[in-house]
């Protein structure tokens, strides 16, 4: 299936199925408003420059990005266009506005009018919801091999995401499929193979039973990070703070409640670099831009 066709199909079945679902409970609304500032955790600690360059930033890049089968990080090339199901108004609009606002500030594409390509569900039955999607449309799980499927279709975290990605080479673009073709690239360069990885659709499922009592602001920033960067869900905290520490069991009480300086530097670097570079060059470029941004702080 072609890129555009797959994108429209993904949106259609997700939205259609959502509207047929039973009404989902809404996240408690008392006093919960997402911050309109993009931001950064205050009281930033001072880091040793050599350790920052040699360990912390490379570690952050490694743990916050998922590389595709062509050894690249996926990014958006079409406008980020979310819909939220399971939150009562105006909380749904607040979350949508926050994701779009973060996208615009880090350089990801946004548009006033666009076709839905991010579906964010809040439900007290996350596994049942995911099972329904997978049963009807297995491609929602994204690029994977059959032995990986059981693990991939199991809910493990309070907020979890699945990505449909595509690979573009020249004028040809294919939806990524472990058993399908990859567009032809180019040879003879140590900097590029003339391919780029793009995010086509993101399905996010949030478990209301595990998010009860948590304010919407931090949750909105967490989801924004997940949507924009194909971020990994983390179980432990890294030395550079990240909004992805918010739900990590090992983080204790000191958890960021907004996008941090490291998140901001990473996302801006991700959307600033050349999308056609090979993995090692891509990582080096992100590393350089993150170092420059963090050192300015």
MARLODO-258987 format. One line per 2 residues: number of its first residue (from 1); their letters; for each residue x, y, z of C-alpha. Coordinates in pm, 1 decimal. Example, Ala and Ser with C-alpha at 12.3 -4.5 7.8 and 13.67 -1.06 7.14 Angstrom:
// MARLODO-258987
1	as	1230.0:-450.0:780.0 ~ 1367.0:-106.0:714.0
This chain:
// MARLODO-258987
1	xx	0.0:0.0:0.0 ~ 129.7:347.2:-82.4
3	xx	215.6:606.5:177.0 ~ -85.1:832.3:132.9
5	xx	-329.4:543.2:106.3 ~ -199.1:377.2:420.6
7	xx	-211.2:702.6:614.0 ~ -574.9:765.8:523.5
9	xx	-668.2:404.0:595.4 ~ -501.3:413.3:936.1
11	xx	-688.6:728.6:1031.3 ~ -1022.6:604.6:904.9
13	xx	-1031.9:278.6:1094.1 ~ -896.1:426.1:1417.1
15	xx	-1147.7:707.4:1426.9 ~ -1430.6:481.6:1313.4
17	xx	-1362.5:222.4:1579.6 ~ -1329.3:489.7:1844.0
19	xx	-1673.0:630.3:1768.6 ~ -1825.5:283.2:1799.5
21	xx	-1661.9:225.9:2139.3 ~ -1843.7:268.6:2466.1
23	xx	-1800.9:608.4:2626.1 ~ -1477.5:606.8:2820.4
25	xx	-1431.1:756.3:3166.7 ~ -1270.6:1099.2:3169.1
27	xx	-957.8:1199.0:3351.7 ~ -1036.1:1396.3:3667.1
29	xx	-1054.7:1758.8:3568.2 ~ -1020.9:1944.5:3896.2
31	xx	-757.2:2209.6:3862.4 ~ -587.5:2034.4:3571.3
33	xx	-469.9:2262.0:3298.6 ~ -175.1:2201.2:3066.8
35	xx	90.8:2467.5:3083.0 ~ 112.4:2691.0:2778.6
37	xx	485.2:2737.4:2827.0 ~ 731.1:2502.0:2669.6
39	xx	946.3:2422.7:2931.4 ~ 1215.4:2351.8:3114.9
41	xx	1276.4:2220.1:3459.5 ~ 1410.5:2496.6:3680.6
43	xx	1708.5:2463.0:3911.5 ~ 1918.8:2293.6:3645.8
45	xx	2228.8:2126.8:3789.5 ~ 2577.0:2186.3:3656.0
47	xx	2729.2:1898.4:3457.2 ~ 3092.7:1811.8:3399.4
49	xx	3161.3:1906.2:3037.1 ~ 3358.6:1592.5:2948.2
51	xx	3100.8:1361.7:3106.4 ~ 2820.9:1551.8:2933.9
53	xx	2987.2:1507.2:2593.6 ~ 3121.0:1152.5:2635.1
55	xx	2845.9:984.9:2837.4 ~ 2528.8:1174.4:2920.0
57	xx	2422.6:1307.2:2580.2 ~ 2506.2:986.0:2387.2
59	xx	2318.6:791.5:2655.8 ~ 2018.3:1024.5:2626.6
61	xx	2006.2:983.9:2248.5 ~ 2033.4:605.6:2278.2
63	xx	1754.2:573.6:2533.8 ~ 1514.0:829.9:2387.5
65	xx	1505.7:721.3:2024.2 ~ 1404.9:401.2:1849.5
67	xx	1602.9:331.1:1534.6 ~ 1429.7:181.2:1233.0
69	xx	1542.7:-102.5:1005.5 ~ 1739.2:153.2:799.2
71	xx	1923.2:272.7:1113.3 ~ 1753.8:610.9:1132.8
73	xx	1531.6:793.9:1377.8 ~ 1183.3:856.5:1239.6
75	xx	1042.2:1209.3:1218.0 ~ 728.1:1376.4:1092.8
77	xx	721.8:1512.7:737.9 ~ 345.9:1568.3:729.6
79	xx	168.5:1793.8:982.7 ~ 121.8:1650.9:1331.8
81	xx	-255.4:1630.4:1366.8 ~ -382.0:1471.1:1692.4
83	xx	-728.4:1369.6:1808.4 ~ -809.9:1280.5:2170.1
85	xx	-1078.3:1031.3:2272.1 ~ -1179.3:960.1:2631.6
87	xx	-1125.2:1305.0:2785.8 ~ -1410.0:1544.8:2847.8
89	xx	-1400.7:1893.2:2694.1 ~ -1210.8:2115.8:2734.1
91	xx	-934.9:1879.5:2848.1 ~ -920.1:1708.0:2510.0
93	xx	-864.2:2040.6:2333.6 ~ -603.1:2140.6:2593.1
95	xx	-403.9:1824.9:2524.0 ~ -430.5:1865.6:2147.0
97	xx	-316.3:2228.1:2172.2 ~ -17.4:2129.5:2384.4
99	xx	103.5:1861.6:2142.6 ~ 69.1:2099.3:1847.9
101	xx	238.6:2380.3:2039.4 ~ 539.9:2165.1:2129.2
103	xx	558.8:2038.9:1770.8 ~ 571.4:2392.5:1634.5
105	xx	834.4:2505.7:1885.5 ~ 1075.4:2222.0:1808.6
107	xx	1037.0:2249.5:1431.1 ~ 801.1:1960.6:1355.5
109	xx	541.0:2032.6:1084.6 ~ 199.4:2163.8:1189.7
111	xx	-92.0:2308.0:993.6 ~ -418.1:2484.7:1069.4
113	xx	-608.7:2220.9:875.5 ~ -480.2:1864.8:848.2
115	xx	-573.1:1499.0:831.0 ~ -569.2:1313.7:1164.0
117	xx	-255.8:1104.5:1207.6 ~ -220.8:1083.4:1588.2
119	xx	-492.4:904.5:1789.1 ~ -472.9:944.5:2167.5
121	xx	-708.3:726.2:2371.4 ~ -776.8:745.6:2744.3
123	xx	-947.2:430.6:2872.8 ~ -982.5:210.1:3181.4
125	xx	-953.2:-98.1:2957.9 ~ -634.7:-41.1:2757.4
127	xx	-562.8:-404.3:2672.5 ~ -914.5:-467.5:2544.0
129	xx	-893.9:-154.0:2330.7 ~ -558.7:-254.0:2180.7
131	xx	-677.2:-612.1:2122.5 ~ -970.8:-477.5:1922.3
133	xx	-741.4:-267.6:1704.5 ~ -495.8:-550.5:1643.4
135	xx	-767.7:-803.6:1562.6 ~ -913.6:-585.2:1289.4
137	xx	-597.7:-412.2:1167.7 ~ -267.3:-581.5:1266.6
139	xx	-62.8:-314.4:1089.4 ~ -132.8:-78.2:1382.3
141	xx	162.0:-247.2:1558.0 ~ 400.0:-106.9:1298.4
143	xx	716.7:-267.0:1164.8 ~ 779.6:-599.8:1341.2
145	xx	850.4:-968.1:1290.4 ~ 596.7:-1237.0:1382.5
147	xx	790.0:-1365.2:1690.0 ~ 777.2:-1010.1:1832.1
149	xx	401.8:-971.6:1799.0 ~ 281.2:-1106.7:2135.3
151	xx	512.7:-876.8:2325.5 ~ 432.5:-580.0:2105.3
153	xx	56.2:-615.1:2147.1 ~ 70.1:-634.1:2527.2
155	xx	9.7:-328.6:2744.8 ~ 300.1:-278.4:2984.7
157	xx	291.5:91.9:3073.8 ~ 42.6:360.1:3181.9
159	xx	102.0:534.2:2847.5 ~ 212.1:333.1:2545.1
161	xx	245.1:409.4:2174.4 ~ 264.1:223.8:1842.4
163	xx	403.0:377.1:1525.2 ~ 334.9:328.0:1157.6
165	xx	644.6:447.4:973.5 ~ 748.5:478.9:610.4
167	xx	1078.0:484.7:422.8 ~ 1130.1:726.3:134.7
169	xx	1396.7:693.9:-132.0 ~ 1389.0:950.1:-412.2
171	xx	1027.0:976.6:-523.3 ~ 932.6:631.3:-390.4
173	xx	783.8:586.4:-45.0 ~ 678.1:258.5:119.1
175	xx	504.4:185.9:446.8 ~ 755.0:-8.2:657.6
177	xx	684.5:-380.5:668.7 ~ 929.8:-641.7:796.1
179	xx	823.9:-870.3:511.2 ~ 790.6:-602.4:244.9
181	xx	1024.7:-405.6:18.1 ~ 1239.1:-102.7:98.3
183	xx	1281.3:176.4:-158.1 ~ 1611.2:175.9:-346.6
185	xx	1863.0:417.5:-202.4 ~ 2204.3:512.8:-332.5
187	xx	2556.2:379.7:-289.2 ~ 2901.8:527.9:-268.2
189	xx	2860.5:766.6:22.5 ~ 2962.8:734.1:385.5
191	xx	2719.8:1010.0:484.5 ~ 2391.6:903.2:327.5
193	xx	2212.9:611.6:165.2 ~ 1952.9:853.0:21.1
195	xx	1675.7:709.7:238.3 ~ 1478.7:873.6:517.9
197	xx	1245.9:739.5:783.9 ~ 914.1:915.5:840.3
199	xx	638.2:879.4:1099.3 ~ 302.8:822.4:932.0
201	xx	66.8:751.3:1222.5 ~ 87.7:717.6:1600.7
203	xx	-159.3:536.6:1825.1 ~ -130.2:630.2:2194.0
205	xx	-322.7:447.6:2466.7 ~ -331.5:591.1:2819.6
207	xx	-451.0:376.8:3111.3 ~ -685.2:583.9:3327.0
209	xx	-659.8:340.8:3617.5 ~ -286.0:411.7:3644.4
211	xx	-305.0:785.3:3578.6 ~ -570.1:867.6:3837.1
213	xx	-481.9:1179.1:4032.0 ~ -205.0:1289.7:3794.9
215	xx	-238.7:1642.9:3651.4 ~ -293.1:1680.0:3280.1
217	xx	-0.2:1919.3:3227.1 ~ 280.0:1663.8:3280.4
219	xx	79.4:1395.5:3100.0 ~ 41.1:1627.7:2800.1
221	xx	415.6:1689.6:2781.2 ~ 487.3:1317.6:2817.4
223	xx	252.5:1240.7:2528.2 ~ 402.7:1521.3:2318.6
225	xx	748.1:1366.0:2362.1 ~ 614.6:1021.9:2269.5
227	xx	436.3:1150.4:1960.4 ~ 720.6:1365.2:1825.1
229	xx	1020.6:1142.3:1882.2 ~ 915.1:778.0:1891.2
231	xx	1056.2:786.9:2240.9 ~ 1110.5:468.0:2434.3
233	xx	910.8:412.5:2751.7 ~ 1170.5:409.1:3027.0
235	xx	1178.5:207.1:3349.1 ~ 1467.5:397.1:3504.1
237	xx	1588.5:755.8:3525.2 ~ 1890.7:881.8:3335.4
239	xx	2130.6:1144.3:3467.6 ~ 1994.9:1401.1:3223.2
241	xx	1634.6:1459.2:3334.9 ~ 1352.3:1392.4:3090.7
243	xx	974.0:1407.9:3094.8 ~ 1000.9:1035.6:3013.3
245	xx	1104.4:988.4:3378.7 ~ 754.4:1093.6:3483.4
247	xx	611.9:738.8:3487.8 ~ 932.9:542.7:3541.3
249	xx	896.9:320.5:3851.3 ~ 1258.0:371.4:3964.3
251	xx	1254.2:751.6:3962.1 ~ 1131.7:812.4:4315.1
253	xx	979.2:1149.0:4397.4 ~ 1210.2:1377.2:4197.1
255	xx	1036.1:1354.4:3860.6 ~ 1018.3:1629.5:3598.0
257	xx	668.8:1763.5:3543.1 ~ 734.1:1928.1:3207.7
259	xx	963.9:1894.2:2910.5 ~ 1318.8:1942.8:3037.2
261	xx	1613.9:2131.5:2890.2 ~ 1745.5:1796.0:2759.4
263	xx	1410.3:1705.8:2598.4 ~ 1393.2:2047.8:2435.9
265	xx	1750.3:2021.8:2302.4 ~ 1691.8:1668.6:2174.1
267	xx	1366.9:1744.5:1991.4 ~ 1503.8:2061.2:1829.8
269	xx	1814.3:1872.2:1715.9 ~ 1604.2:1585.9:1583.1
271	xx	1399.4:1818.5:1363.4 ~ 1694.5:2031.8:1255.9
273	xx	1928.6:1766.8:1114.4 ~ 1938.6:1629.0:761.6
275	xx	1689.4:1343.2:743.5 ~ 1891.3:1157.0:482.4
277	xx	2208.1:1095.7:682.6 ~ 2306.5:745.8:794.9
279	xx	2265.7:643.4:1158.8 ~ 2614.5:718.6:1290.7
281	xx	2623.4:1062.2:1125.9 ~ 2270.4:1132.9:1243.4
283	xx	2363.4:1052.9:1603.6 ~ 2675.1:1270.9:1579.9
285	xx	2472.8:1566.5:1448.3 ~ 2211.8:1533.9:1724.3
287	xx	2489.7:1502.7:1981.0 ~ 2658.5:1820.9:1855.3
289	xx	2337.9:2025.2:1855.5 ~ 2238.5:1901.2:2201.3
291	xx	2580.1:1985.7:2345.1 ~ 2569.6:2334.2:2199.6
293	xx	2216.2:2396.7:2332.5 ~ 2280.0:2257.3:2680.3
295	xx	2611.9:2439.1:2721.8 ~ 2435.4:2768.1:2645.8
297	x	2215.0:2701.3:2947.0
